[in-house]
């Protein structure tokens, strides 16, 4: 069965009695009425839908379907067939609620003697709110498309930002009263009423935020251009404030790009994004009660968000995947997938992101990927070529220095486990587009990706085992070799002076190198971890410790054997351990 919807393009409030409050009239003397166009929607009927104009008379603070049968010449009256047509629709009670609520919100304050057109205009926005409350539909005049709650929020803030505070409080009181209306005793309806109240509650903050964002524009801008720029900034400011209050983030979409361009127009700025993002920071300081809800540093993410919003559909999907993987939420999830390995390597996911490894791995993941952007309500699709991804990862590993090979290995394992699942069983991927988390369909060769993950995990274990087992064994071998060499230098008498010097010097240096490397390997990591400066690359740290120890060992040998001594021509020589002459010691 078809339903009825209020069409907002031809609202008529023709009677001058509507200039006065209902309380000023005695019973049945109030001639204020409204004429609304009602259209049929839904149902399975093909062909044109019927539309009729019906009259609703004011009855106290609301309006009811007019039953008036006689009137002055030219006065619009409901015919009996119009009333029957209205009542045969299953949602006729909804329409009566919409008109009743609209009438309750109507106020004659602000215009001394409004014209019929002004009266109609003042009735339209209450109709918009009432239709949203009762049917959950956001429809504005001149636009038959059903919009979202964000559009309603932006319109609400724009309409009431410059209103008298008493008028706003009066509207809040009237809307809050609807929560006690027995005819609106529905969870969804009450939720929508609460949503409107939340939006109206931030009207003062919106005005401060907008003033902080726009600032004082320079003189000489054409009025038409300035008006459009202001409109674009108002749209962005309203949506940004509502999103920030409700979700703790600002969406960067086409409206945000338009707002940035409008800002440059008003302020005469040539450089893209920088001044706008700085002004956004100023505006946020004007609303600390809402700005503190931000989940991220909005000023820092402003430029990146705007840049992403300017991308084409395919690039936006790629950028969205990168943005999610390096977001706080994404990094936390990556960390969980490689928690044990990251702990052993002292390489948390946020540190890998700062090193650029997450972005590098994502680039490899998307190498040769086929992107199908969102269209006709279907989610975006990402088809991954496993062979091209593996080749791109191999190139990344080859291009990385051997001492830092573990960084891309760990990043790759974490990213692949998060995107594809540890068992390669994911069918969708998370994206972050315009500040919003969305999902894209994911297509890939499950067997090939699972094998790749297994190989990465094996290579990472090998790398970890190398630094945890083989590295200290090698350092111990250097220490043992140095001790043996020094023992030979000190204990074998048949050696000449020069070989003994070389063996002793080398042995001392090797002992120092072994001790320094082993001490660094076992003592420095726990100390540095307590100081929140953990050792990431044990190879480099142990090498540094070994070089320092080797220098100290060589220095000790030199001091013990050469200090203050010299042979012919100033050449140092080995001292005799137990000097004797022919007469004895």
C-alpha positions as CSV (number, residue, x, y, z in Angstrom):
1,X,0.0,0.0,0.0
2,X,1.2,3.5,-0.8
3,X,2.1,6.0,1.9
4,X,1.9,9.8,2.0
5,X,4.7,12.3,2.3
6,X,4.5,16.0,2.9
7,X,5.9,17.9,-0.1
8,X,7.6,21.1,1.1
9,X,7.8,23.1,-2.1
10,X,4.3,24.6,-2.0
11,X,3.5,25.3,1.6
12,X,0.7,27.9,2.0
13,X,-0.1,29.8,5.2
14,X,-2.5,32.4,3.7
15,X,-4.5,33.7,6.7
16,X,-3.3,36.7,8.7
17,X,-4.6,35.2,11.9
18,X,-1.5,33.1,11.9
19,X,0.4,36.3,12.9
20,X,-1.2,36.0,16.3
21,X,-0.8,33.4,19.0
22,X,-3.6,30.9,19.4
23,X,-4.4,32.1,23.0
24,X,-5.6,35.4,21.6
25,X,-8.6,33.7,20.0
26,X,-11.8,32.4,21.6
27,X,-13.1,29.0,20.6
28,X,-13.7,28.4,16.9
29,X,-12.6,32.0,16.0
30,X,-9.1,31.2,14.9
31,X,-9.0,31.1,11.1
32,X,-5.3,30.3,10.8
33,X,-4.7,27.3,8.5
34,X,-2.0,25.8,6.4
35,X,-2.4,24.1,3.0
36,X,0.1,21.3,2.3
37,X,0.8,19.2,-0.8
38,X,0.8,15.4,0.0
39,X,2.3,12.9,-2.4
40,X,2.0,9.2,-2.6
41,X,5.2,7.2,-2.2
42,X,6.1,3.5,-2.0
43,X,3.8,0.6,-2.8
44,X,3.8,-1.6,-5.9
45,X,1.6,0.7,-8.1
46,X,3.1,1.5,-11.4
47,X,2.4,4.8,-13.2
48,X,2.1,8.4,-11.9
49,X,1.5,8.8,-8.1
50,X,-1.3,11.0,-7.0
51,X,-0.7,14.3,-5.3
52,X,-3.3,16.5,-3.6
53,X,-3.4,19.7,-1.6
54,X,-5.2,19.5,1.8
55,X,-6.1,22.1,4.3
56,X,-5.2,21.8,8.0
57,X,-6.8,24.2,10.6
58,X,-5.1,25.4,13.7
59,X,-6.6,24.0,16.9
60,X,-4.8,25.4,19.9
61,X,-1.0,24.9,19.6
62,X,-1.3,22.4,16.7
63,X,-3.1,21.7,13.4
64,X,-5.7,19.1,12.5
65,X,-7.2,18.0,9.2
66,X,-9.9,20.6,8.3
67,X,-13.5,19.4,8.4
68,X,-14.8,22.9,7.4
69,X,-17.5,22.6,4.7
70,X,-18.3,26.3,4.2
71,X,-16.1,29.3,3.6
72,X,-15.6,32.6,1.9
73,X,-15.4,32.8,-1.9
74,X,-12.0,31.5,-3.1
75,X,-11.2,29.9,0.3
76,X,-9.6,26.5,0.0
77,X,-11.7,23.7,1.6
78,X,-11.2,19.9,1.8
79,X,-13.6,18.0,-0.4
80,X,-15.1,14.8,1.0
81,X,-13.2,12.8,-1.7
82,X,-10.0,14.5,-0.5
83,X,-10.6,13.4,3.0
84,X,-11.4,9.9,1.9
85,X,-8.3,9.8,-0.2
86,X,-6.2,11.0,2.8
87,X,-7.7,8.4,5.2
88,X,-7.3,5.4,3.0
89,X,-3.5,5.6,3.3
90,X,-2.0,3.6,6.1
91,X,0.2,6.4,7.4
92,X,-2.5,9.1,7.6
93,X,-1.9,9.2,11.4
94,X,1.8,9.9,10.8
95,X,0.9,12.9,8.6
96,X,-1.4,14.3,11.3
97,X,1.4,13.9,13.8
98,X,3.8,15.7,11.4
99,X,1.4,18.7,11.0
100,X,0.5,18.7,14.7
101,X,4.2,18.8,15.7
102,X,5.0,21.5,13.2
103,X,2.2,23.6,14.5
104,X,3.4,23.2,18.0
105,X,6.9,24.4,17.0
106,X,5.6,27.4,15.1
107,X,6.3,30.8,16.7
108,X,5.2,34.2,15.6
109,X,8.1,36.0,17.3
110,X,10.6,37.9,15.2
111,X,8.3,39.3,12.4
112,X,5.8,42.0,13.3
113,X,3.5,41.5,10.3
114,X,4.8,38.7,8.2
115,X,3.5,38.2,4.7
116,X,1.8,35.0,3.5
117,X,5.2,34.0,1.9
118,X,7.1,34.7,5.1
119,X,4.5,32.8,7.2
120,X,4.9,29.8,4.8
121,X,8.7,30.0,5.0
122,X,8.6,29.9,8.8
123,X,6.3,26.8,8.7
124,X,8.6,24.9,6.4
125,X,11.5,24.1,8.8
126,X,9.2,22.9,11.6
127,X,7.8,20.5,8.9
128,X,11.3,19.4,8.0
129,X,12.0,18.6,11.7
130,X,8.6,17.0,12.2
131,X,8.9,14.7,9.2
132,X,12.3,13.6,10.5
133,X,11.0,12.9,14.0
134,X,8.0,10.9,12.8
135,X,9.3,9.2,9.6
136,X,13.0,9.4,10.0
137,X,13.3,11.2,6.6
138,X,15.4,14.3,6.0
139,X,13.9,16.2,3.1
140,X,14.4,19.9,2.3
141,X,12.4,22.1,-0.1
142,X,13.6,21.9,-3.7
143,X,15.3,18.5,-3.2
144,X,13.2,15.3,-3.3
145,X,16.3,13.2,-2.4
146,X,16.3,11.9,1.2
147,X,19.4,13.2,2.9
148,X,21.3,12.1,6.0
149,X,21.3,13.3,9.6
150,X,24.5,15.2,9.0
151,X,22.7,17.4,6.5
152,X,19.9,18.0,9.0
153,X,22.4,18.9,11.7
154,X,24.2,21.4,9.4
155,X,20.9,23.0,8.5
156,X,19.7,23.2,12.1
157,X,22.9,24.9,13.2
158,X,22.9,27.3,10.2
159,X,19.3,28.3,10.8
160,X,19.6,28.9,14.6
161,X,23.2,30.1,14.9
162,X,22.2,33.8,14.7
163,X,18.8,33.4,16.4
164,X,17.7,35.0,19.6
165,X,18.9,32.7,22.4
166,X,15.4,32.8,23.9
167,X,13.9,31.5,20.6
168,X,16.4,28.6,20.6
169,X,15.6,27.8,24.2
170,X,11.9,28.0,23.4
171,X,12.3,25.5,20.5
172,X,14.4,23.2,22.7
173,X,11.6,23.2,25.3
174,X,8.9,22.4,22.8
175,X,10.9,19.6,21.2
176,X,11.8,18.2,24.6
177,X,8.1,18.2,25.5
178,X,7.5,15.8,22.5
179,X,9.3,13.1,24.5
180,X,6.3,13.0,26.8
181,X,3.8,12.8,24.0
182,X,1.8,9.5,24.2
183,X,1.4,9.6,20.4
184,X,5.1,9.5,19.9
185,X,5.9,6.7,22.4
186,X,8.4,5.0,20.2
187,X,12.1,4.2,20.8
188,X,13.2,5.3,17.3
189,X,11.2,8.5,17.5
190,X,12.5,9.4,20.9
191,X,16.0,8.8,19.7
192,X,15.5,11.2,16.8
193,X,14.1,13.8,19.2
194,X,17.2,13.4,21.4
195,X,19.4,13.8,18.3
196,X,17.7,17.2,17.5
197,X,18.2,18.3,21.1
198,X,21.9,17.4,21.0
199,X,22.4,19.5,17.9
200,X,20.5,22.5,19.2
201,X,22.5,22.2,22.4
202,X,25.7,23.1,20.5
203,X,24.4,26.1,18.7
204,X,26.4,28.6,20.9
205,X,29.6,26.5,20.3
206,X,28.9,26.4,16.6
207,X,28.8,30.2,16.4
208,X,32.2,30.5,18.2
209,X,33.7,27.8,16.1
210,X,32.6,29.5,12.9
211,X,33.8,32.9,14.0
212,X,37.2,31.4,14.8
213,X,37.4,29.6,11.5
214,X,36.4,32.5,9.3
215,X,38.1,35.3,11.1
216,X,38.0,38.8,9.6
217,X,38.0,38.6,5.8
218,X,39.8,41.4,3.9
219,X,37.9,44.1,2.0
220,X,37.2,44.1,-1.7
221,X,35.7,40.6,-2.2
222,X,32.6,40.6,-4.5
223,X,29.5,40.1,-2.4
224,X,28.2,37.1,-4.4
225,X,31.6,35.4,-4.1
226,X,31.8,36.2,-0.4
227,X,28.3,34.9,0.2
228,X,29.1,31.6,-1.5
229,X,32.3,31.3,0.4
230,X,30.6,31.9,3.7
231,X,27.9,29.3,2.8
232,X,30.6,26.7,2.1
233,X,32.4,27.4,5.4
234,X,29.1,27.3,7.3
235,X,28.3,23.8,5.8
236,X,31.7,22.5,6.7
237,X,31.7,24.1,10.2
238,X,28.3,22.6,11.0
239,X,29.2,19.1,9.9
240,X,32.6,19.2,11.5
241,X,31.2,20.3,14.9
242,X,28.4,17.7,14.9
243,X,30.9,14.9,13.9
244,X,33.4,16.1,16.5
245,X,30.7,16.2,19.2
246,X,29.2,12.8,18.3
247,X,32.2,10.8,17.0
248,X,35.3,12.6,18.1
249,X,36.5,13.2,14.6
250,X,36.1,15.6,11.6
251,X,35.2,14.2,8.2
252,X,37.3,15.4,5.3
253,X,35.2,15.1,2.2
254,X,34.1,17.2,-0.8
255,X,32.5,19.8,1.5
256,X,35.8,20.2,3.4
257,X,37.6,20.7,0.1
258,X,35.1,23.4,-0.9
259,X,35.4,25.0,2.6
260,X,39.2,25.2,2.2
261,X,38.9,26.8,-1.2
262,X,36.3,29.2,0.2
263,X,38.7,30.1,3.1
264,X,41.4,31.0,0.6
265,X,38.9,33.2,-1.3
266,X,37.8,35.1,1.8
267,X,41.3,35.4,3.2
268,X,43.2,36.0,0.0
269,X,45.5,33.0,0.7
270,X,47.4,31.4,-2.2
271,X,49.0,28.4,-0.4
272,X,46.7,25.4,-0.2
273,X,45.6,23.9,3.2
274,X,48.3,25.4,5.5
275,X,46.4,28.6,6.5
276,X,43.0,26.8,6.6
277,X,44.3,24.1,8.9
278,X,45.9,26.7,11.2
279,X,42.6,28.6,11.3
280,X,40.9,25.2,12.2
281,X,43.2,25.0,15.2
282,X,42.2,28.5,16.3
283,X,38.5,27.6,15.9
284,X,38.9,24.4,18.0
285,X,40.4,26.5,20.8
286,X,37.2,28.4,20.9
287,X,35.2,25.3,21.8
288,X,37.3,23.4,24.3
289,X,34.2,21.6,25.7
290,X,33.9,19.8,22.3
291,X,37.5,19.8,21.0
292,X,38.6,17.7,23.9
293,X,36.5,14.8,22.5
294,X,38.8,14.6,19.4
295,X,40.3,11.1,19.1
296,X,43.2,12.5,17.0
297,X,45.1,15.7,16.6
298,X,42.7,17.3,14.1
299,X,45.1,20.1,13.1
300,X,47.9,17.6,12.4
301,X,45.5,15.4,10.3
302,X,43.9,18.3,8.5
303,X,46.3,18.6,5.5
304,X,46.4,14.8,5.0
305,X,42.6,14.6,5.2
306,X,42.1,17.3,2.6
307,X,44.7,15.8,0.3
308,X,42.9,12.4,0.5
309,X,39.6,14.1,-0.2
310,X,41.0,15.5,-3.5
311,X,42.1,12.1,-4.8
312,X,40.3,10.2,-7.6
313,X,38.1,7.2,-6.6
314,X,40.8,4.5,-7.1
315,X,43.5,6.5,-5.4
316,X,41.1,7.3,-2.5
317,X,40.7,3.6,-1.9
318,X,44.4,3.0,-1.8
319,X,45.0,6.0,0.4
320,X,42.1,4.9,2.6
321,X,43.9,1.5,3.3
322,X,47.2,3.3,4.1
323,X,45.4,5.8,6.3
324,X,43.7,3.0,8.3
325,X,46.9,0.9,8.7
326,X,48.8,3.9,10.1
327,X,45.9,5.2,12.2
328,X,46.0,4.7,16.0
329,X,43.3,1.9,15.7
330,X,45.1,0.3,12.8
331,X,48.5,0.3,14.6
332,X,47.0,-1.2,17.7
333,X,45.5,-4.0,15.7
334,X,48.8,-4.6,13.8
335,X,50.6,-4.8,17.2
336,X,48.2,-7.4,18.4
337,X,48.8,-9.7,15.4
338,X,52.6,-9.7,16.0
339,X,52.6,-9.0,19.7
340,X,55.1,-11.8,20.6
341,X,57.5,-11.1,17.7
342,X,57.4,-7.3,18.3
343,X,58.1,-7.8,22.0
344,X,61.2,-10.0,21.2
345,X,62.4,-7.5,18.6
346,X,61.6,-4.4,20.7
347,X,59.9,-3.0,17.6
348,X,56.3,-1.9,18.3
349,X,54.0,-1.1,15.4
350,X,53.9,2.7,16.0
351,X,57.7,2.7,15.8
352,X,57.6,0.8,12.5
353,X,55.1,3.4,11.2
354,X,57.5,6.2,12.1
355,X,60.2,4.5,10.2
356,X,58.0,4.4,7.2
357,X,57.8,0.6,7.1
358,X,54.0,0.3,7.3
359,X,53.6,2.6,4.3
360,X,56.3,0.7,2.4
361,X,54.7,-2.6,3.0
362,X,51.3,-1.2,2.1
363,X,52.7,0.0,-1.2
364,X,54.0,-3.5,-1.9
365,X,50.6,-5.0,-0.9
366,X,48.9,-2.8,-3.4
367,X,51.4,-3.4,-6.2
368,X,49.3,-4.5,-9.2
369,X,46.1,-4.4,-7.1
370,X,42.8,-3.9,-9.1
371,X,40.6,-1.3,-7.5
372,X,36.9,-1.0,-8.2
373,X,35.6,2.1,-6.4
374,X,32.2,2.2,-4.6
375,X,29.3,2.5,-7.1
376,X,25.5,2.3,-6.9
377,X,25.6,1.4,-3.3
378,X,28.1,-1.5,-3.7
379,X,31.2,-1.3,-1.6
380,X,34.6,-0.7,-3.1
381,X,36.5,-3.8,-4.1
382,X,40.2,-4.6,-3.9
383,X,41.6,-7.5,-5.9
384,X,45.1,-8.4,-4.7
385,X,47.6,-10.0,-7.0
386,X,49.6,-12.3,-4.7
387,X,52.5,-12.9,-7.1
388,X,53.1,-9.2,-7.7
389,X,52.7,-8.5,-4.0
390,X,55.4,-11.1,-3.1
391,X,57.8,-9.7,-5.7
392,X,57.3,-6.2,-4.4
393,X,58.0,-7.4,-0.9
394,X,61.1,-9.2,-2.0
395,X,62.4,-6.0,-3.6
396,X,61.7,-4.1,-0.4
397,X,63.7,-6.6,1.6
398,X,66.6,-6.5,-1.0
399,X,66.7,-2.7,-0.8
400,X,66.9,-2.7,3.0
401,X,70.3,-2.9,4.6
402,X,71.0,-6.3,6.1
403,X,71.3,-4.9,9.6
404,X,67.7,-3.5,9.3
405,X,66.2,-6.5,7.5
406,X,64.0,-7.3,10.5
407,X,62.0,-4.0,10.3
408,X,60.2,-4.7,7.0
409,X,59.8,-8.4,7.9
410,X,58.0,-7.6,11.0
411,X,55.9,-4.8,9.4
412,X,55.0,-7.1,6.5
413,X,53.9,-9.9,8.8
414,X,51.8,-7.5,10.9
415,X,50.1,-5.8,7.9
416,X,49.4,-9.1,6.1
417,X,47.9,-10.7,9.2
418,X,45.7,-7.8,9.8
419,X,44.5,-7.3,6.2
420,X,44.1,-10.9,5.2
421,X,43.7,-12.6,8.6
422,X,46.2,-15.0,10.2
423,X,44.6,-17.9,8.4
424,X,44.1,-15.8,5.2
425,X,40.3,-15.9,5.8
426,X,39.3,-12.2,5.6
427,X,36.8,-11.2,3.0
428,X,36.9,-7.4,3.6
429,X,39.4,-4.7,4.4
430,X,39.1,-1.6,6.6
431,X,39.7,1.8,5.0
432,X,39.7,5.3,6.4
433,X,38.2,7.7,3.9
434,X,37.4,11.3,4.8
435,X,37.8,10.6,8.5
436,X,35.3,7.7,8.4
437,X,36.1,3.9,8.7
438,X,34.5,2.0,5.8
439,X,34.8,-1.6,4.6
440,X,35.9,-2.7,1.1
441,X,35.5,-6.2,-0.4
442,X,38.8,-8.1,-0.5
443,X,39.6,-10.7,-3.2
444,X,42.9,-12.7,-3.2
445,X,44.4,-16.1,-3.6
446,X,44.0,-17.5,-0.1
447,X,46.5,-20.3,-0.5
448,X,49.2,-18.1,-1.9
449,X,48.8,-15.4,0.7
450,X,48.8,-18.0,3.5
451,X,52.0,-19.5,2.2
452,X,53.6,-16.1,2.0
453,X,52.7,-15.4,5.6
454,X,54.2,-18.7,6.7
455,X,57.5,-17.8,4.9
456,X,57.6,-14.3,6.4
457,X,57.0,-15.8,9.9
458,X,59.8,-18.3,9.3
459,X,62.3,-15.6,8.1
460,X,61.4,-13.5,11.1
461,X,62.0,-16.4,13.5
462,X,65.3,-17.0,11.8
463,X,66.3,-13.4,12.2
464,X,65.3,-13.3,15.8
465,X,67.2,-16.5,16.5
466,X,70.2,-15.0,14.8
467,X,70.4,-12.1,17.3
468,X,69.3,-14.1,20.3
469,X,71.5,-17.2,19.9
470,X,74.1,-17.0,17.1
471,X,75.2,-13.4,17.7
472,X,76.3,-13.9,21.3
473,X,77.9,-17.3,20.4
474,X,80.0,-15.4,17.7
475,X,80.9,-12.8,20.2
476,X,81.9,-15.5,22.7
477,X,84.1,-17.1,20.0
478,X,85.9,-13.8,19.4
479,X,86.5,-13.5,23.2
480,X,87.9,-17.1,23.3
481,X,90.1,-16.5,20.2
482,X,91.5,-13.3,21.8
483,X,92.2,-15.1,25.0
484,X,94.0,-17.9,23.2
485,X,96.0,-15.4,21.1
486,X,97.0,-13.4,24.2
487,X,98.0,-16.6,26.0
488,X,100.3,-17.5,23.1
489,X,101.9,-14.1,23.1
490,X,102.6,-14.2,26.8
491,X,103.6,-17.9,27.1
492,X,105.6,-19.0,24.1
493,X,109.2,-17.9,24.6
494,X,110.5,-19.0,21.2
495,X,108.4,-16.3,19.5
496,X,110.4,-13.3,18.3
497,X,109.7,-9.8,19.6
498,X,107.6,-8.6,16.6
499,X,105.2,-11.6,16.4
500,X,104.8,-11.5,20.2
501,X,103.8,-7.8,20.0
502,X,101.3,-8.4,17.2
503,X,99.8,-11.4,18.9
504,X,99.5,-9.6,22.2
505,X,98.0,-6.5,20.7
506,X,95.5,-8.5,18.6
507,X,94.6,-10.8,21.5
508,X,93.9,-7.9,23.8
509,X,91.8,-6.1,21.2
510,X,89.8,-9.3,20.5
511,X,89.2,-9.9,24.3
512,X,88.0,-6.3,24.6
513,X,85.8,-6.7,21.6
514,X,84.2,-9.9,22.9
515,X,83.7,-8.6,26.4
516,X,82.3,-5.3,25.1
517,X,79.9,-7.0,22.6
518,X,78.7,-9.5,25.2
519,X,78.2,-6.9,27.9
520,X,76.2,-4.7,25.4
521,X,74.2,-7.7,24.3
522,X,73.1,-8.7,27.9
523,X,73.3,-5.6,30.0
524,X,72.2,-2.7,27.7
525,X,68.8,-3.9,26.6
526,X,67.2,-4.2,30.1
527,X,68.7,-0.9,31.2
528,X,67.6,0.9,28.0
529,X,64.1,-0.6,28.3
530,X,63.7,0.9,31.7
531,X,64.8,4.2,30.3
532,X,62.2,3.9,27.6
533,X,64.9,3.8,24.9
534,X,64.8,0.1,23.9
535,X,67.4,-1.5,21.8
536,X,65.9,-2.1,18.3
537,X,68.9,-3.4,16.4
538,X,71.2,-5.7,18.4
539,X,73.7,-6.1,15.6
540,X,74.5,-2.4,15.5
541,X,74.5,-2.0,19.3
542,X,76.7,-5.1,19.8
543,X,79.0,-3.9,17.0
544,X,79.3,-0.5,18.7
545,X,80.0,-2.2,22.1
546,X,82.5,-4.5,20.5
547,X,84.4,-1.6,18.9
548,X,84.6,0.3,22.1
549,X,85.7,-2.8,24.0
550,X,88.3,-3.6,21.3
551,X,89.7,-0.1,21.6
552,X,89.9,-0.4,25.4
553,X,91.6,-3.8,25.2
554,X,94.2,-2.6,22.7
555,X,94.8,0.5,24.9
556,X,95.4,-1.6,27.9
557,X,98.0,-3.7,26.0
558,X,99.7,-0.6,24.8
559,X,99.8,1.0,28.3
560,X,101.1,-2.1,29.9
561,X,103.9,-2.8,27.3
562,X,104.9,0.5,25.6
563,X,104.4,3.3,28.1
564,X,107.7,5.0,28.9
565,X,109.8,2.5,27.0
566,X,111.7,2.7,23.8
567,X,114.2,0.8,21.8
568,X,116.8,1.9,19.3
569,X,115.5,4.7,17.2
570,X,112.6,5.2,19.5
571,X,111.0,1.8,18.5
572,X,109.2,0.2,21.5
573,X,110.3,-3.2,22.4
574,X,109.1,-6.0,24.7
575,X,110.6,-5.8,28.2
576,X,112.4,-8.8,29.7
577,X,110.2,-10.3,32.3
578,X,113.0,-11.4,34.7
579,X,116.2,-9.5,33.9
580,X,119.4,-11.2,35.0
581,X,123.2,-10.8,34.4
582,X,126.1,-13.2,34.9
583,X,126.1,-12.6,38.6
584,X,122.5,-13.6,39.1
585,X,119.2,-11.6,39.5
